[in-house]
């Protein structure tokens, strides 16, 4: 889920954004946020589907996704795993472990 830009040029810029060429002002409309998200996906070569939070930041507020987090949502729609805030507070290995546990517990497995 692409949420509000964490490091827009009009607020708080980081050197890695300059290096990666992802320099954006804070979007003011949903259309601008969608354009920014699409550009980030392409420039950062993100290989997974990306959804975009609305300009009202409803999803970010509901899930406390800033700056970034890893979530695992069960087929019943419930949150099965929520990582610590990233990028340094989460582990993909930990997410994988939770996913394996959930798959083992699934009916018919």
Phi and psi restraints in degrees (range 20) as a CNS / XPLOR table:
assign (resid 1 and name C) (resid 2 and name N)
       (resid 2 and name CA) (resid 2 and name C) 1.0 -86.4 20.0 2
assign (resid 2 and name N) (resid 2 and name CA)
       (resid 2 and name C) (resid 3 and name N) 1.0 119.2 20.0 2
assign (resid 2 and name C) (resid 3 and name N)
       (resid 3 and name CA) (resid 3 and name C) 1.0 -106.5 20.0 2
assign (resid 3 and name N) (resid 3 and name CA)
       (resid 3 and name C) (resid 4 and name N) 1.0 -168.0 20.0 2
assign (resid 3 and name C) (resid 4 and name N)
       (resid 4 and name CA) (resid 4 and name C) 1.0 -54.7 20.0 2
assign (resid 4 and name N) (resid 4 and name CA)
       (resid 4 and name C) (resid 5 and name N) 1.0 145.3 20.0 2
assign (resid 4 and name C) (resid 5 and name N)
       (resid 5 and name CA) (resid 5 and name C) 1.0 -61.0 20.0 2
assign (resid 5 and name N) (resid 5 and name CA)
       (resid 5 and name C) (resid 6 and name N) 1.0 125.1 20.0 2
assign (resid 5 and name C) (resid 6 and name N)
       (resid 6 and name CA) (resid 6 and name C) 1.0 -73.9 20.0 2
assign (resid 6 and name N) (resid 6 and name CA)
       (resid 6 and name C) (resid 7 and name N) 1.0 -31.5 20.0 2
assign (resid 6 and name C) (resid 7 and name N)
       (resid 7 and name CA) (resid 7 and name C) 1.0 -132.6 20.0 2
assign (resid 7 and name N) (resid 7 and name CA)
       (resid 7 and name C) (resid 8 and name N) 1.0 61.6 20.0 2
assign (resid 7 and name C) (resid 8 and name N)
       (resid 8 and name CA) (resid 8 and name C) 1.0 -71.5 20.0 2
assign (resid 8 and name N) (resid 8 and name CA)
       (resid 8 and name C) (resid 9 and name N) 1.0 152.8 20.0 2
assign (resid 8 and name C) (resid 9 and name N)
       (resid 9 and name CA) (resid 9 and name C) 1.0 -63.7 20.0 2
assign (resid 9 and name N) (resid 9 and name CA)
       (resid 9 and name C) (resid 10 and name N) 1.0 -22.9 20.0 2
assign (resid 9 and name C) (resid 10 and name N)
       (resid 10 and name CA) (resid 10 and name C) 1.0 -89.3 20.0 2
assign (resid 10 and name N) (resid 10 and name CA)
       (resid 10 and name C) (resid 11 and name N) 1.0 2.0 20.0 2
assign (resid 10 and name C) (resid 11 and name N)
       (resid 11 and name CA) (resid 11 and name C) 1.0 -130.7 20.0 2
assign (resid 11 and name N) (resid 11 and name CA)
       (resid 11 and name C) (resid 12 and name N) 1.0 -72.3 20.0 2
assign (resid 11 and name C) (resid 12 and name N)
       (resid 12 and name CA) (resid 12 and name C) 1.0 -141.6 20.0 2
assign (resid 12 and name N) (resid 12 and name CA)
       (resid 12 and name C) (resid 13 and name N) 1.0 104.6 20.0 2
assign (resid 12 and name C) (resid 13 and name N)
       (resid 13 and name CA) (resid 13 and name C) 1.0 -97.7 20.0 2
assign (resid 13 and name N) (resid 13 and name CA)
       (resid 13 and name C) (resid 14 and name N) 1.0 144.9 20.0 2
assign (resid 13 and name C) (resid 14 and name N)
       (resid 14 and name CA) (resid 14 and name C) 1.0 -120.5 20.0 2
assign (resid 14 and name N) (resid 14 and name CA)
       (resid 14 and name C) (resid 15 and name N) 1.0 151.4 20.0 2
assign (resid 14 and name C) (resid 15 and name N)
       (resid 15 and name CA) (resid 15 and name C) 1.0 -63.5 20.0 2
assign (resid 15 and name N) (resid 15 and name CA)
       (resid 15 and name C) (resid 16 and name N) 1.0 -31.9 20.0 2
assign (resid 15 and name C) (resid 16 and name N)
       (resid 16 and name CA) (resid 16 and name C) 1.0 -64.4 20.0 2
assign (resid 16 and name N) (resid 16 and name CA)
       (resid 16 and name C) (resid 17 and name N) 1.0 -30.6 20.0 2
assign (resid 16 and name C) (resid 17 and name N)
       (resid 17 and name CA) (resid 17 and name C) 1.0 -66.2 20.0 2
assign (resid 17 and name N) (resid 17 and name CA)
       (resid 17 and name C) (resid 18 and name N) 1.0 -37.6 20.0 2
assign (resid 17 and name C) (resid 18 and name N)
       (resid 18 and name CA) (resid 18 and name C) 1.0 -65.0 20.0 2
assign (resid 18 and name N) (resid 18 and name CA)
       (resid 18 and name C) (resid 19 and name N) 1.0 -47.5 20.0 2
assign (resid 18 and name C) (resid 19 and name N)
       (resid 19 and name CA) (resid 19 and name C) 1.0 -59.8 20.0 2
assign (resid 19 and name N) (resid 19 and name CA)
       (resid 19 and name C) (resid 20 and name N) 1.0 -43.8 20.0 2
assign (resid 19 and name C) (resid 20 and name N)
       (resid 20 and name CA) (resid 20 and name C) 1.0 -81.7 20.0 2
assign (resid 20 and name N) (resid 20 and name CA)
       (resid 20 and name C) (resid 21 and name N) 1.0 -7.5 20.0 2
assign (resid 20 and name C) (resid 21 and name N)
       (resid 21 and name CA) (resid 21 and name C) 1.0 70.6 20.0 2
assign (resid 21 and name N) (resid 21 and name CA)
       (resid 21 and name C) (resid 22 and name N) 1.0 30.9 20.0 2
assign (resid 21 and name C) (resid 22 and name N)
       (resid 22 and name CA) (resid 22 and name C) 1.0 -112.5 20.0 2
assign (resid 22 and name N) (resid 22 and name CA)
       (resid 22 and name C) (resid 23 and name N) 1.0 80.6 20.0 2
assign (resid 22 and name C) (resid 23 and name N)
       (resid 23 and name CA) (resid 23 and name C) 1.0 -115.3 20.0 2
assign (resid 23 and name N) (resid 23 and name CA)
       (resid 23 and name C) (resid 24 and name N) 1.0 108.7 20.0 2
assign (resid 23 and name C) (resid 24 and name N)
       (resid 24 and name CA) (resid 24 and name C) 1.0 -135.8 20.0 2
assign (resid 24 and name N) (resid 24 and name CA)
       (resid 24 and name C) (resid 25 and name N) 1.0 145.5 20.0 2
assign (resid 24 and name C) (resid 25 and name N)
       (resid 25 and name CA) (resid 25 and name C) 1.0 -80.1 20.0 2
assign (resid 25 and name N) (resid 25 and name CA)
       (resid 25 and name C) (resid 26 and name N) 1.0 163.5 20.0 2
assign (resid 25 and name C) (resid 26 and name N)
       (resid 26 and name CA) (resid 26 and name C) 1.0 -62.6 20.0 2
assign (resid 26 and name N) (resid 26 and name CA)
       (resid 26 and name C) (resid 27 and name N) 1.0 120.6 20.0 2
assign (resid 26 and name C) (resid 27 and name N)
       (resid 27 and name CA) (resid 27 and name C) 1.0 -60.7 20.0 2
assign (resid 27 and name N) (resid 27 and name CA)
       (resid 27 and name C) (resid 28 and name N) 1.0 142.1 20.0 2
assign (resid 27 and name C) (resid 28 and name N)
       (resid 28 and name CA) (resid 28 and name C) 1.0 -105.6 20.0 2
assign (resid 28 and name N) (resid 28 and name CA)
       (resid 28 and name C) (resid 29 and name N) 1.0 -12.5 20.0 2
assign (resid 28 and name C) (resid 29 and name N)
       (resid 29 and name CA) (resid 29 and name C) 1.0 -134.3 20.0 2
assign (resid 29 and name N) (resid 29 and name CA)
       (resid 29 and name C) (resid 30 and name N) 1.0 163.1 20.0 2
assign (resid 29 and name C) (resid 30 and name N)
       (resid 30 and name CA) (resid 30 and name C) 1.0 -61.8 20.0 2
assign (resid 30 and name N) (resid 30 and name CA)
       (resid 30 and name C) (resid 31 and name N) 1.0 -37.1 20.0 2
assign (resid 30 and name C) (resid 31 and name N)
       (resid 31 and name CA) (resid 31 and name C) 1.0 -62.7 20.0 2
assign (resid 31 and name N) (resid 31 and name CA)
       (resid 31 and name C) (resid 32 and name N) 1.0 -43.3 20.0 2
assign (resid 31 and name C) (resid 32 and name N)
       (resid 32 and name CA) (resid 32 and name C) 1.0 -64.0 20.0 2
assign (resid 32 and name N) (resid 32 and name CA)
       (resid 32 and name C) (resid 33 and name N) 1.0 -39.7 20.0 2
assign (resid 32 and name C) (resid 33 and name N)
       (resid 33 and name CA) (resid 33 and name C) 1.0 -64.5 20.0 2
assign (resid 33 and name N) (resid 33 and name CA)
       (resid 33 and name C) (resid 34 and name N) 1.0 -41.0 20.0 2
assign (resid 33 and name C) (resid 34 and name N)
       (resid 34 and name CA) (resid 34 and name C) 1.0 -62.2 20.0 2
assign (resid 34 and name N) (resid 34 and name CA)
       (resid 34 and name C) (resid 35 and name N) 1.0 -44.3 20.0 2
assign (resid 34 and name C) (resid 35 and name N)
       (resid 35 and name CA) (resid 35 and name C) 1.0 -60.9 20.0 2
assign (resid 35 and name N) (resid 35 and name CA)
       (resid 35 and name C) (resid 36 and name N) 1.0 -43.4 20.0 2
assign (resid 35 and name C) (resid 36 and name N)
       (resid 36 and name CA) (resid 36 and name C) 1.0 -63.3 20.0 2
assign (resid 36 and name N) (resid 36 and name CA)
       (resid 36 and name C) (resid 37 and name N) 1.0 -44.8 20.0 2
assign (resid 36 and name C) (resid 37 and name N)
       (resid 37 and name CA) (resid 37 and name C) 1.0 -61.7 20.0 2
assign (resid 37 and name N) (resid 37 and name CA)
       (resid 37 and name C) (resid 38 and name N) 1.0 -45.1 20.0 2
assign (resid 37 and name C) (resid 38 and name N)
       (resid 38 and name CA) (resid 38 and name C) 1.0 -60.6 20.0 2
assign (resid 38 and name N) (resid 38 and name CA)
       (resid 38 and name C) (resid 39 and name N) 1.0 -42.7 20.0 2
assign (resid 38 and name C) (resid 39 and name N)
       (resid 39 and name CA) (resid 39 and name C) 1.0 -64.2 20.0 2
assign (resid 39 and name N) (resid 39 and name CA)
       (resid 39 and name C) (resid 40 and name N) 1.0 -42.7 20.0 2
assign (resid 39 and name C) (resid 40 and name N)
       (resid 40 and name CA) (resid 40 and name C) 1.0 -62.0 20.0 2
assign (resid 40 and name N) (resid 40 and name CA)
       (resid 40 and name C) (resid 41 and name N) 1.0 -43.3 20.0 2
assign (resid 40 and name C) (resid 41 and name N)
       (resid 41 and name CA) (resid 41 and name C) 1.0 -58.6 20.0 2
assign (resid 41 and name N) (resid 41 and name CA)
       (resid 41 and name C) (resid 42 and name N) 1.0 -43.9 20.0 2
assign (resid 41 and name C) (resid 42 and name N)
       (resid 42 and name CA) (resid 42 and name C) 1.0 -70.2 20.0 2
assign (resid 42 and name N) (resid 42 and name CA)
       (resid 42 and name C) (resid 43 and name N) 1.0 -51.9 20.0 2
assign (resid 42 and name C) (resid 43 and name N)
       (resid 43 and name CA) (resid 43 and name C) 1.0 -64.6 20.0 2
assign (resid 43 and name N) (resid 43 and name CA)
       (resid 43 and name C) (resid 44 and name N) 1.0 -34.5 20.0 2
assign (resid 43 and name C) (resid 44 and name N)
       (resid 44 and name CA) (resid 44 and name C) 1.0 -93.4 20.0 2
assign (resid 44 and name N) (resid 44 and name CA)
       (resid 44 and name C) (resid 45 and name N) 1.0 3.7 20.0 2
assign (resid 44 and name C) (resid 45 and name N)
       (resid 45 and name CA) (resid 45 and name C) 1.0 52.5 20.0 2
assign (resid 45 and name N) (resid 45 and name CA)
       (resid 45 and name C) (resid 46 and name N) 1.0 45.6 20.0 2
assign (resid 45 and name C) (resid 46 and name N)
       (resid 46 and name CA) (resid 46 and name C) 1.0 -72.2 20.0 2
assign (resid 46 and name N) (resid 46 and name CA)
       (resid 46 and name C) (resid 47 and name N) 1.0 128.2 20.0 2
assign (resid 46 and name C) (resid 47 and name N)
       (resid 47 and name CA) (resid 47 and name C) 1.0 -99.2 20.0 2
assign (resid 47 and name N) (resid 47 and name CA)
       (resid 47 and name C) (resid 48 and name N) 1.0 1.0 20.0 2
assign (resid 47 and name C) (resid 48 and name N)
       (resid 48 and name CA) (resid 48 and name C) 1.0 -111.3 20.0 2
assign (resid 48 and name N) (resid 48 and name CA)
       (resid 48 and name C) (resid 49 and name N) 1.0 158.2 20.0 2
assign (resid 48 and name C) (resid 49 and name N)
       (resid 49 and name CA) (resid 49 and name C) 1.0 -59.6 20.0 2
assign (resid 49 and name N) (resid 49 and name CA)
       (resid 49 and name C) (resid 50 and name N) 1.0 145.1 20.0 2
assign (resid 49 and name C) (resid 50 and name N)
       (resid 50 and name CA) (resid 50 and name C) 1.0 -123.6 20.0 2
assign (resid 50 and name N) (resid 50 and name CA)
       (resid 50 and name C) (resid 51 and name N) 1.0 132.9 20.0 2
assign (resid 50 and name C) (resid 51 and name N)
       (resid 51 and name CA) (resid 51 and name C) 1.0 -105.2 20.0 2
assign (resid 51 and name N) (resid 51 and name CA)
       (resid 51 and name C) (resid 52 and name N) 1.0 160.1 20.0 2
assign (resid 51 and name C) (resid 52 and name N)
       (resid 52 and name CA) (resid 52 and name C) 1.0 -124.3 20.0 2
assign (resid 52 and name N) (resid 52 and name CA)
       (resid 52 and name C) (resid 53 and name N) 1.0 124.9 20.0 2
assign (resid 52 and name C) (resid 53 and name N)
       (resid 53 and name CA) (resid 53 and name C) 1.0 -66.7 20.0 2
assign (resid 53 and name N) (resid 53 and name CA)
       (resid 53 and name C) (resid 54 and name N) 1.0 149.2 20.0 2
assign (resid 53 and name C) (resid 54 and name N)
       (resid 54 and name CA) (resid 54 and name C) 1.0 -68.3 20.0 2
assign (resid 54 and name N) (resid 54 and name CA)
       (resid 54 and name C) (resid 55 and name N) 1.0 164.6 20.0 2
assign (resid 54 and name C) (resid 55 and name N)
       (resid 55 and name CA) (resid 55 and name C) 1.0 -64.1 20.0 2
assign (resid 55 and name N) (resid 55 and name CA)
       (resid 55 and name C) (resid 56 and name N) 1.0 -16.2 20.0 2
assign (resid 55 and name C) (resid 56 and name N)
       (resid 56 and name CA) (resid 56 and name C) 1.0 -80.5 20.0 2
assign (resid 56 and name N) (resid 56 and name CA)
       (resid 56 and name C) (resid 57 and name N) 1.0 -5.7 20.0 2
assign (resid 56 and name C) (resid 57 and name N)
       (resid 57 and name CA) (resid 57 and name C) 1.0 60.5 20.0 2
assign (resid 57 and name N) (resid 57 and name CA)
       (resid 57 and name C) (resid 58 and name N) 1.0 28.2 20.0 2
assign (resid 57 and name C) (resid 58 and name N)
       (resid 58 and name CA) (resid 58 and name C) 1.0 -60.8 20.0 2
assign (resid 58 and name N) (resid 58 and name CA)
       (resid 58 and name C) (resid 59 and name N) 1.0 -43.8 20.0 2
assign (resid 58 and name C) (resid 59 and name N)
       (resid 59 and name CA) (resid 59 and name C) 1.0 -69.3 20.0 2
assign (resid 59 and name N) (resid 59 and name CA)
       (resid 59 and name C) (resid 60 and name N) 1.0 -42.6 20.0 2
assign (resid 59 and name C) (resid 60 and name N)
       (resid 60 and name CA) (resid 60 and name C) 1.0 -60.2 20.0 2
assign (resid 60 and name N) (resid 60 and name CA)
       (resid 60 and name C) (resid 61 and name N) 1.0 -43.0 20.0 2
assign (resid 60 and name C) (resid 61 and name N)
       (resid 61 and name CA) (resid 61 and name C) 1.0 -66.8 20.0 2
assign (resid 61 and name N) (resid 61 and name CA)
       (resid 61 and name C) (resid 62 and name N) 1.0 -39.1 20.0 2
assign (resid 61 and name C) (resid 62 and name N)
       (resid 62 and name CA) (resid 62 and name C) 1.0 -68.1 20.0 2
assign (resid 62 and name N) (resid 62 and name CA)
       (resid 62 and name C) (resid 63 and name N) 1.0 -36.5 20.0 2
assign (resid 62 and name C) (resid 63 and name N)
       (resid 63 and name CA) (resid 63 and name C) 1.0 -109.7 20.0 2
assign (resid 63 and name N) (resid 63 and name CA)
       (resid 63 and name C) (resid 64 and name N) 1.0 1.7 20.0 2
assign (resid 63 and name C) (resid 64 and name N)
       (resid 64 and name CA) (resid 64 and name C) 1.0 45.3 20.0 2
assign (resid 64 and name N) (resid 64 and name CA)
       (resid 64 and name C) (resid 65 and name N) 1.0 57.4 20.0 2
assign (resid 64 and name C) (resid 65 and name N)
       (resid 65 and name CA) (resid 65 and name C) 1.0 -83.6 20.0 2
assign (resid 65 and name N) (resid 65 and name CA)
       (resid 65 and name C) (resid 66 and name N) 1.0 -7.6 20.0 2
assign (resid 65 and name C) (resid 66 and name N)
       (resid 66 and name CA) (resid 66 and name C) 1.0 -82.4 20.0 2
assign (resid 66 and name N) (resid 66 and name CA)
       (resid 66 and name C) (resid 67 and name N) 1.0 138.0 20.0 2
assign (resid 66 and name C) (resid 67 and name N)
       (resid 67 and name CA) (resid 67 and name C) 1.0 -77.3 20.0 2
assign (resid 67 and name N) (resid 67 and name CA)
       (resid 67 and name C) (resid 68 and name N) 1.0 -37.7 20.0 2
assign (resid 67 and name C) (resid 68 and name N)
       (resid 68 and name CA) (resid 68 and name C) 1.0 -162.9 20.0 2
assign (resid 68 and name N) (resid 68 and name CA)
       (resid 68 and name C) (resid 69 and name N) 1.0 153.6 20.0 2
assign (resid 68 and name C) (resid 69 and name N)
       (resid 69 and name CA) (resid 69 and name C) 1.0 -147.7 20.0 2
assign (resid 69 and name N) (resid 69 and name CA)
       (resid 69 and name C) (resid 70 and name N) 1.0 161.3 20.0 2
assign (resid 69 and name C) (resid 70 and name N)
       (resid 70 and name CA) (resid 70 and name C) 1.0 -109.6 20.0 2
assign (resid 70 and name N) (resid 70 and name CA)
       (resid 70 and name C) (resid 71 and name N) 1.0 129.9 20.0 2
assign (resid 70 and name C) (resid 71 and name N)
       (resid 71 and name CA) (resid 71 and name C) 1.0 -123.0 20.0 2
assign (resid 71 and name N) (resid 71 and name CA)
       (resid 71 and name C) (resid 72 and name N) 1.0 148.2 20.0 2
assign (resid 71 and name C) (resid 72 and name N)
       (resid 72 and name CA) (resid 72 and name C) 1.0 -123.3 20.0 2
assign (resid 72 and name N) (resid 72 and name CA)
       (resid 72 and name C) (resid 73 and name N) 1.0 122.6 20.0 2
assign (resid 72 and name C) (resid 73 and name N)
       (resid 73 and name CA) (resid 73 and name C) 1.0 -108.6 20.0 2
assign (resid 73 and name N) (resid 73 and name CA)
       (resid 73 and name C) (resid 74 and name N) 1.0 127.3 20.0 2
assign (resid 73 and name C) (resid 74 and name N)
       (resid 74 and name CA) (resid 74 and name C) 1.0 -72.3 20.0 2
assign (resid 74 and name N) (resid 74 and name CA)
       (resid 74 and name C) (resid 75 and name N) 1.0 167.3 20.0 2
assign (resid 74 and name C) (resid 75 and name N)
       (resid 75 and name CA) (resid 75 and name C) 1.0 -64.0 20.0 2
assign (resid 75 and name N) (resid 75 and name CA)
       (resid 75 and name C) (resid 76 and name N) 1.0 -17.0 20.0 2
assign (resid 75 and name C) (resid 76 and name N)
       (resid 76 and name CA) (resid 76 and name C) 1.0 -86.6 20.0 2
assign (resid 76 and name N) (resid 76 and name CA)
       (resid 76 and name C) (resid 77 and name N) 1.0 1.9 20.0 2
assign (resid 76 and name C) (resid 77 and name N)
       (resid 77 and name CA) (resid 77 and name C) 1.0 85.9 20.0 2
assign (resid 77 and name N) (resid 77 and name CA)
       (resid 77 and name C) (resid 78 and name N) 1.0 -0.2 20.0 2
assign (resid 77 and name C) (resid 78 and name N)
       (resid 78 and name CA) (resid 78 and name C) 1.0 -88.9 20.0 2
assign (resid 78 and name N) (resid 78 and name CA)
       (resid 78 and name C) (resid 79 and name N) 1.0 146.7 20.0 2
assign (resid 78 and name C) (resid 79 and name N)
       (resid 79 and name CA) (resid 79 and name C) 1.0 -70.6 20.0 2
assign (resid 79 and name N) (resid 79 and name CA)
       (resid 79 and name C) (resid 80 and name N) 1.0 122.1 20.0 2
assign (resid 79 and name C) (resid 80 and name N)
       (resid 80 and name CA) (resid 80 and name C) 1.0 -100.8 20.0 2
assign (resid 80 and name N) (resid 80 and name CA)
       (resid 80 and name C) (resid 81 and name N) 1.0 -23.1 20.0 2
assign (resid 80 and name C) (resid 81 and name N)
       (resid 81 and name CA) (resid 81 and name C) 1.0 -155.2 20.0 2
assign (resid 81 and name N) (resid 81 and name CA)
       (resid 81 and name C) (resid 82 and name N) 1.0 135.1 20.0 2
assign (resid 81 and name C) (resid 82 and name N)
       (resid 82 and name CA) (resid 82 and name C) 1.0 -131.8 20.0 2
assign (resid 82 and name N) (resid 82 and name CA)
       (resid 82 and name C) (resid 83 and name N) 1.0 119.3 20.0 2
assign (resid 82 and name C) (resid 83 and name N)
       (resid 83 and name CA) (resid 83 and name C) 1.0 -77.0 20.0 2
assign (resid 83 and name N) (resid 83 and name CA)
       (resid 83 and name C) (resid 84 and name N) 1.0 169.6 20.0 2
assign (resid 83 and name C) (resid 84 and name N)
       (resid 84 and name CA) (resid 84 and name C) 1.0 -68.9 20.0 2
assign (resid 84 and name N) (resid 84 and name CA)
       (resid 84 and name C) (resid 85 and name N) 1.0 162.2 20.0 2
assign (resid 84 and name C) (resid 85 and name N)
       (resid 85 and name CA) (resid 85 and name C) 1.0 -58.4 20.0 2
assign (resid 85 and name N) (resid 85 and name CA)
       (resid 85 and name C) (resid 86 and name N) 1.0 140.6 20.0 2
assign (resid 85 and name C) (resid 86 and name N)
       (resid 86 and name CA) (resid 86 and name C) 1.0 -97.6 20.0 2
assign (resid 86 and name N) (resid 86 and name CA)
       (resid 86 and name C) (resid 87 and name N) 1.0 -174.4 20.0 2
assign (resid 86 and name C) (resid 87 and name N)
       (resid 87 and name CA) (resid 87 and name C) 1.0 -81.9 20.0 2
assign (resid 87 and name N) (resid 87 and name CA)
       (resid 87 and name C) (resid 88 and name N) 1.0 -9.6 20.0 2
assign (resid 87 and name C) (resid 88 and name N)
       (resid 88 and name CA) (resid 88 and name C) 1.0 -95.7 20.0 2
assign (resid 88 and name N) (resid 88 and name CA)
       (resid 88 and name C) (resid 89 and name N) 1.0 -10.5 20.0 2
assign (resid 88 and name C) (resid 89 and name N)
       (resid 89 and name CA) (resid 89 and name C) 1.0 -95.6 20.0 2
assign (resid 89 and name N) (resid 89 and name CA)
       (resid 89 and name C) (resid 90 and name N) 1.0 -1.0 20.0 2
assign (resid 89 and name C) (resid 90 and name N)
       (resid 90 and name CA) (resid 90 and name C) 1.0 -123.9 20.0 2
assign (resid 90 and name N) (resid 90 and name CA)
       (resid 90 and name C) (resid 91 and name N) 1.0 162.5 20.0 2
assign (resid 90 and name C) (resid 91 and name N)
       (resid 91 and name CA) (resid 91 and name C) 1.0 -131.3 20.0 2
assign (resid 91 and name N) (resid 91 and name CA)
       (resid 91 and name C) (resid 92 and name N) 1.0 125.4 20.0 2
assign (resid 91 and name C) (resid 92 and name N)
       (resid 92 and name CA) (resid 92 and name C) 1.0 -67.3 20.0 2
assign (resid 92 and name N) (resid 92 and name CA)
       (resid 92 and name C) (resid 93 and name N) 1.0 -29.3 20.0 2
assign (resid 92 and name C) (resid 93 and name N)
       (resid 93 and name CA) (resid 93 and name C) 1.0 -64.4 20.0 2
assign (resid 93 and name N) (resid 93 and name CA)
       (resid 93 and name C) (resid 94 and name N) 1.0 -38.7 20.0 2
assign (resid 93 and name C) (resid 94 and name N)
       (resid 94 and name CA) (resid 94 and name C) 1.0 -65.9 20.0 2
assign (resid 94 and name N) (resid 94 and name CA)
       (resid 94 and name C) (resid 95 and name N) 1.0 -41.0 20.0 2
assign (resid 94 and name C) (resid 95 and name N)
       (resid 95 and name CA) (resid 95 and name C) 1.0 -63.0 20.0 2
assign (resid 95 and name N) (resid 95 and name CA)
       (resid 95 and name C) (resid 96 and name N) 1.0 -42.9 20.0 2
assign (resid 95 and name C) (resid 96 and name N)
       (resid 96 and name CA) (resid 96 and name C) 1.0 -60.0 20.0 2
assign (resid 96 and name N) (resid 96 and name CA)
       (resid 96 and name C) (resid 97 and name N) 1.0 -41.7 20.0 2
assign (resid 96 and name C) (resid 97 and name N)
       (resid 97 and name CA) (resid 97 and name C) 1.0 -61.0 20.0 2
assign (resid 97 and name N) (resid 97 and name CA)
       (resid 97 and name C) (resid 98 and name N) 1.0 -45.1 20.0 2
assign (resid 97 and name C) (resid 98 and name N)
       (resid 98 and name CA) (resid 98 and name C) 1.0 -64.2 20.0 2
assign (resid 98 and name N) (resid 98 and name CA)
       (resid 98 and name C) (resid 99 and name N) 1.0 -39.2 20.0 2
assign (resid 98 and name C) (resid 99 and name N)
       (resid 99 and name CA) (resid 99 and name C) 1.0 -64.0 20.0 2
assign (resid 99 and name N) (resid 99 and name CA)
       (resid 99 and name C) (resid 100 and name N) 1.0 -45.0 20.0 2
assign (resid 99 and name C) (resid 100 and name N)
       (resid 100 and name CA) (resid 100 and name C) 1.0 -60.7 20.0 2
assign (resid 100 and name N) (resid 100 and name CA)
       (resid 100 and name C) (resid 101 and name N) 1.0 -41.7 20.0 2
assign (resid 100 and name C) (resid 101 and name N)
       (resid 101 and name CA) (resid 101 and name C) 1.0 -62.3 20.0 2
assign (resid 101 and name N) (resid 101 and name CA)
       (resid 101 and name C) (resid 102 and name N) 1.0 -43.0 20.0 2
assign (resid 101 and name C) (resid 102 and name N)
       (resid 102 and name CA) (resid 102 and name C) 1.0 -65.3 20.0 2
assign (resid 102 and name N) (resid 102 and name CA)
       (resid 102 and name C) (resid 103 and name N) 1.0 -40.3 20.0 2
assign (resid 102 and name C) (resid 103 and name N)
       (resid 103 and name CA) (resid 103 and name C) 1.0 -67.2 20.0 2
assign (resid 103 and name N) (resid 103 and name CA)
       (resid 103 and name C) (resid 104 and name N) 1.0 -38.7 20.0 2
assign (resid 103 and name C) (resid 104 and name N)
       (resid 104 and name CA) (resid 104 and name C) 1.0 -64.7 20.0 2
assign (resid 104 and name N) (resid 104 and name CA)
       (resid 104 and name C) (resid 105 and name N) 1.0 -32.7 20.0 2
assign (resid 104 and name C) (resid 105 and name N)
       (resid 105 and name CA) (resid 105 and name C) 1.0 -84.7 20.0 2
assign (resid 105 and name N) (resid 105 and name CA)
       (resid 105 and name C) (resid 106 and name N) 1.0 -8.4 20.0 2
assign (resid 105 and name C) (resid 106 and name N)
       (resid 106 and name CA) (resid 106 and name C) 1.0 -67.1 20.0 2
assign (resid 106 and name N) (resid 106 and name CA)
       (resid 106 and name C) (resid 107 and name N) 1.0 141.4 20.0 2
assign (resid 106 and name C) (resid 107 and name N)
       (resid 107 and name CA) (resid 107 and name C) 1.0 -57.2 20.0 2
assign (resid 107 and name N) (resid 107 and name CA)
       (resid 107 and name C) (resid 108 and name N) 1.0 141.1 20.0 2
assign (resid 107 and name C) (resid 108 and name N)
       (resid 108 and name CA) (resid 108 and name C) 1.0 83.4 20.0 2
assign (resid 108 and name N) (resid 108 and name CA)
       (resid 108 and name C) (resid 109 and name N) 1.0 4.1 20.0 2
